[in-house]
Amino acid sequence: MSSSFAPTRSSAAVVGALVGAAAGILLVTAAGTFSITVSGAFAGLALGVPALAGAVVGVVVTSGNARSNPR
């Protein structure tokens, strides 16, 4: 009855991407605080890479069965 990509996994991917993007925003903000010139490419990578990694982690973490005691 469960599909190969359940809604739980896609939700976890979205949440992971949001958390990763938040980490990237903090990275760009910290770089700006230390007076490091932030180029558009650096900002894009600083937001995109953590967001992608968060999405992957979100999917991998929920790859098992969502039920703790299946019957």
Chimera marker file (.cmm) of the C-alpha trace (Angstrom):
<marker_set name="trace">
<marker id="1" x="0.000" y="0.000" z="0.000" r="1" g="1" b="0" radius="0.5"/>
<marker id="2" x="2.934" y="2.349" z="0.456" r="1" g="1" b="0" radius="0.5"/>
<marker id="3" x="4.564" y="3.875" z="-2.572" r="1" g="1" b="0" radius="0.5"/>
<marker id="4" x="8.296" y="4.024" z="-3.150" r="1" g="1" b="0" radius="0.5"/>
<marker id="5" x="8.316" y="7.744" z="-2.322" r="1" g="1" b="0" radius="0.5"/>
<marker id="6" x="5.731" y="8.267" z="0.399" r="1" g="1" b="0" radius="0.5"/>
<marker id="7" x="4.436" y="11.698" z="1.438" r="1" g="1" b="0" radius="0.5"/>
<marker id="8" x="6.401" y="11.335" z="4.668" r="1" g="1" b="0" radius="0.5"/>
<marker id="9" x="9.642" y="11.156" z="2.731" r="1" g="1" b="0" radius="0.5"/>
<marker id="10" x="8.807" y="14.164" z="0.580" r="1" g="1" b="0" radius="0.5"/>
<marker id="11" x="7.803" y="16.149" z="3.667" r="1" g="1" b="0" radius="0.5"/>
<marker id="12" x="11.079" y="15.215" z="5.316" r="1" g="1" b="0" radius="0.5"/>
<marker id="13" x="12.931" y="16.314" z="2.182" r="1" g="1" b="0" radius="0.5"/>
<marker id="14" x="11.201" y="19.703" z="2.249" r="1" g="1" b="0" radius="0.5"/>
<marker id="15" x="11.905" y="20.166" z="5.949" r="1" g="1" b="0" radius="0.5"/>
<marker id="16" x="15.528" y="19.132" z="5.440" r="1" g="1" b="0" radius="0.5"/>
<marker id="17" x="15.881" y="21.586" z="2.567" r="1" g="1" b="0" radius="0.5"/>
<marker id="18" x="14.438" y="24.389" z="4.688" r="1" g="1" b="0" radius="0.5"/>
<marker id="19" x="16.809" y="23.612" z="7.545" r="1" g="1" b="0" radius="0.5"/>
<marker id="20" x="19.721" y="23.465" z="5.111" r="1" g="1" b="0" radius="0.5"/>
<marker id="21" x="18.725" y="26.787" z="3.560" r="1" g="1" b="0" radius="0.5"/>
<marker id="22" x="18.539" y="28.325" z="7.034" r="1" g="1" b="0" radius="0.5"/>
<marker id="23" x="22.060" y="27.071" z="7.718" r="1" g="1" b="0" radius="0.5"/>
<marker id="24" x="23.200" y="28.596" z="4.433" r="1" g="1" b="0" radius="0.5"/>
<marker id="25" x="21.615" y="31.938" z="5.339" r="1" g="1" b="0" radius="0.5"/>
<marker id="26" x="23.483" y="31.865" z="8.633" r="1" g="1" b="0" radius="0.5"/>
<marker id="27" x="26.701" y="31.119" z="6.749" r="1" g="1" b="0" radius="0.5"/>
<marker id="28" x="26.219" y="34.077" z="4.397" r="1" g="1" b="0" radius="0.5"/>
<marker id="29" x="25.283" y="36.335" z="7.331" r="1" g="1" b="0" radius="0.5"/>
<marker id="30" x="28.375" y="35.273" z="9.273" r="1" g="1" b="0" radius="0.5"/>
<marker id="31" x="30.569" y="35.928" z="6.247" r="1" g="1" b="0" radius="0.5"/>
<marker id="32" x="29.071" y="39.402" z="5.934" r="1" g="1" b="0" radius="0.5"/>
<marker id="33" x="29.622" y="40.054" z="9.631" r="1" g="1" b="0" radius="0.5"/>
<marker id="34" x="33.331" y="39.343" z="9.286" r="1" g="1" b="0" radius="0.5"/>
<marker id="35" x="33.508" y="41.777" z="6.346" r="1" g="1" b="0" radius="0.5"/>
<marker id="36" x="34.137" y="39.055" z="3.810" r="1" g="1" b="0" radius="0.5"/>
<marker id="37" x="32.938" y="40.104" z="0.394" r="1" g="1" b="0" radius="0.5"/>
<marker id="38" x="30.156" y="37.729" z="-0.553" r="1" g="1" b="0" radius="0.5"/>
<marker id="39" x="29.753" y="37.226" z="-4.274" r="1" g="1" b="0" radius="0.5"/>
<marker id="40" x="26.598" y="35.958" z="-5.894" r="1" g="1" b="0" radius="0.5"/>
<marker id="41" x="28.203" y="32.597" z="-6.644" r="1" g="1" b="0" radius="0.5"/>
<marker id="42" x="29.270" y="32.134" z="-3.019" r="1" g="1" b="0" radius="0.5"/>
<marker id="43" x="25.821" y="33.086" z="-1.765" r="1" g="1" b="0" radius="0.5"/>
<marker id="44" x="24.192" y="30.678" z="-4.211" r="1" g="1" b="0" radius="0.5"/>
<marker id="45" x="26.461" y="27.836" z="-3.173" r="1" g="1" b="0" radius="0.5"/>
<marker id="46" x="26.096" y="28.690" z="0.514" r="1" g="1" b="0" radius="0.5"/>
<marker id="47" x="22.321" y="28.407" z="0.188" r="1" g="1" b="0" radius="0.5"/>
<marker id="48" x="22.049" y="25.643" z="-2.392" r="1" g="1" b="0" radius="0.5"/>
<marker id="49" x="24.508" y="23.078" z="-1.072" r="1" g="1" b="0" radius="0.5"/>
<marker id="50" x="23.134" y="22.936" z="2.505" r="1" g="1" b="0" radius="0.5"/>
<marker id="51" x="19.571" y="22.898" z="1.170" r="1" g="1" b="0" radius="0.5"/>
<marker id="52" x="20.364" y="19.971" z="-1.128" r="1" g="1" b="0" radius="0.5"/>
<marker id="53" x="22.218" y="18.138" z="1.629" r="1" g="1" b="0" radius="0.5"/>
<marker id="54" x="19.315" y="18.717" z="4.016" r="1" g="1" b="0" radius="0.5"/>
<marker id="55" x="16.859" y="17.314" z="1.497" r="1" g="1" b="0" radius="0.5"/>
<marker id="56" x="19.013" y="14.215" z="0.980" r="1" g="1" b="0" radius="0.5"/>
<marker id="57" x="19.374" y="13.693" z="4.731" r="1" g="1" b="0" radius="0.5"/>
<marker id="58" x="15.627" y="14.129" z="5.167" r="1" g="1" b="0" radius="0.5"/>
<marker id="59" x="14.920" y="11.402" z="2.623" r="1" g="1" b="0" radius="0.5"/>
<marker id="60" x="17.592" y="9.044" z="3.967" r="1" g="1" b="0" radius="0.5"/>
<marker id="61" x="16.470" y="9.407" z="7.580" r="1" g="1" b="0" radius="0.5"/>
<marker id="62" x="12.894" y="8.482" z="6.676" r="1" g="1" b="0" radius="0.5"/>
<marker id="63" x="13.848" y="5.683" z="4.285" r="1" g="1" b="0" radius="0.5"/>
<marker id="64" x="12.745" y="3.020" z="6.778" r="1" g="1" b="0" radius="0.5"/>
<marker id="65" x="9.210" y="2.119" z="7.728" r="1" g="1" b="0" radius="0.5"/>
<marker id="66" x="7.351" y="4.982" z="9.417" r="1" g="1" b="0" radius="0.5"/>
<marker id="67" x="5.669" y="2.635" z="11.899" r="1" g="1" b="0" radius="0.5"/>
<marker id="68" x="7.623" y="1.558" z="14.929" r="1" g="1" b="0" radius="0.5"/>
<marker id="69" x="5.600" y="-1.658" z="15.431" r="1" g="1" b="0" radius="0.5"/>
<marker id="70" x="4.138" y="-2.910" z="12.142" r="1" g="1" b="0" radius="0.5"/>
<marker id="71" x="1.609" y="-5.733" z="12.432" r="1" g="1" b="0" radius="0.5"/>
<link id1="1" id2="2" r="1" g="1" b="0" radius="0.2"/>
<link id1="2" id2="3" r="1" g="1" b="0" radius="0.2"/>
<link id1="3" id2="4" r="1" g="1" b="0" radius="0.2"/>
<link id1="4" id2="5" r="1" g="1" b="0" radius="0.2"/>
<link id1="5" id2="6" r="1" g="1" b="0" radius="0.2"/>
<link id1="6" id2="7" r="1" g="1" b="0" radius="0.2"/>
<link id1="7" id2="8" r="1" g="1" b="0" radius="0.2"/>
<link id1="8" id2="9" r="1" g="1" b="0" radius="0.2"/>
<link id1="9" id2="10" r="1" g="1" b="0" radius="0.2"/>
<link id1="10" id2="11" r="1" g="1" b="0" radius="0.2"/>
<link id1="11" id2="12" r="1" g="1" b="0" radius="0.2"/>
<link id1="12" id2="13" r="1" g="1" b="0" radius="0.2"/>
<link id1="13" id2="14" r="1" g="1" b="0" radius="0.2"/>
<link id1="14" id2="15" r="1" g="1" b="0" radius="0.2"/>
<link id1="15" id2="16" r="1" g="1" b="0" radius="0.2"/>
<link id1="16" id2="17" r="1" g="1" b="0" radius="0.2"/>
<link id1="17" id2="18" r="1" g="1" b="0" radius="0.2"/>
<link id1="18" id2="19" r="1" g="1" b="0" radius="0.2"/>
<link id1="19" id2="20" r="1" g="1" b="0" radius="0.2"/>
<link id1="20" id2="21" r="1" g="1" b="0" radius="0.2"/>
<link id1="21" id2="22" r="1" g="1" b="0" radius="0.2"/>
<link id1="22" id2="23" r="1" g="1" b="0" radius="0.2"/>
<link id1="23" id2="24" r="1" g="1" b="0" radius="0.2"/>
<link id1="24" id2="25" r="1" g="1" b="0" radius="0.2"/>
<link id1="25" id2="26" r="1" g="1" b="0" radius="0.2"/>
<link id1="26" id2="27" r="1" g="1" b="0" radius="0.2"/>
<link id1="27" id2="28" r="1" g="1" b="0" radius="0.2"/>
<link id1="28" id2="29" r="1" g="1" b="0" radius="0.2"/>
<link id1="29" id2="30" r="1" g="1" b="0" radius="0.2"/>
<link id1="30" id2="31" r="1" g="1" b="0" radius="0.2"/>
<link id1="31" id2="32" r="1" g="1" b="0" radius="0.2"/>
<link id1="32" id2="33" r="1" g="1" b="0" radius="0.2"/>
<link id1="33" id2="34" r="1" g="1" b="0" radius="0.2"/>
<link id1="34" id2="35" r="1" g="1" b="0" radius="0.2"/>
<link id1="35" id2="36" r="1" g="1" b="0" radius="0.2"/>
<link id1="36" id2="37" r="1" g="1" b="0" radius="0.2"/>
<link id1="37" id2="38" r="1" g="1" b="0" radius="0.2"/>
<link id1="38" id2="39" r="1" g="1" b="0" radius="0.2"/>
<link id1="39" id2="40" r="1" g="1" b="0" radius="0.2"/>
<link id1="40" id2="41" r="1" g="1" b="0" radius="0.2"/>
<link id1="41" id2="42" r="1" g="1" b="0" radius="0.2"/>
<link id1="42" id2="43" r="1" g="1" b="0" radius="0.2"/>
<link id1="43" id2="44" r="1" g="1" b="0" radius="0.2"/>
<link id1="44" id2="45" r="1" g="1" b="0" radius="0.2"/>
<link id1="45" id2="46" r="1" g="1" b="0" radius="0.2"/>
<link id1="46" id2="47" r="1" g="1" b="0" radius="0.2"/>
<link id1="47" id2="48" r="1" g="1" b="0" radius="0.2"/>
<link id1="48" id2="49" r="1" g="1" b="0" radius="0.2"/>
<link id1="49" id2="50" r="1" g="1" b="0" radius="0.2"/>
<link id1="50" id2="51" r="1" g="1" b="0" radius="0.2"/>
<link id1="51" id2="52" r="1" g="1" b="0" radius="0.2"/>
<link id1="52" id2="53" r="1" g="1" b="0" radius="0.2"/>
<link id1="53" id2="54" r="1" g="1" b="0" radius="0.2"/>
<link id1="54" id2="55" r="1" g="1" b="0" radius="0.2"/>
<link id1="55" id2="56" r="1" g="1" b="0" radius="0.2"/>
<link id1="56" id2="57" r="1" g="1" b="0" radius="0.2"/>
<link id1="57" id2="58" r="1" g="1" b="0" radius="0.2"/>
<link id1="58" id2="59" r="1" g="1" b="0" radius="0.2"/>
<link id1="59" id2="60" r="1" g="1" b="0" radius="0.2"/>
<link id1="60" id2="61" r="1" g="1" b="0" radius="0.2"/>
<link id1="61" id2="62" r="1" g="1" b="0" radius="0.2"/>
<link id1="62" id2="63" r="1" g="1" b="0" radius="0.2"/>
<link id1="63" id2="64" r="1" g="1" b="0" radius="0.2"/>
<link id1="64" id2="65" r="1" g="1" b="0" radius="0.2"/>
<link id1="65" id2="66" r="1" g="1" b="0" radius="0.2"/>
<link id1="66" id2="67" r="1" g="1" b="0" radius="0.2"/>
<link id1="67" id2="68" r="1" g="1" b="0" radius="0.2"/>
<link id1="68" id2="69" r="1" g="1" b="0" radius="0.2"/>
<link id1="69" id2="70" r="1" g="1" b="0" radius="0.2"/>
<link id1="70" id2="71" r="1" g="1" b="0" radius="0.2"/>
</marker_set>
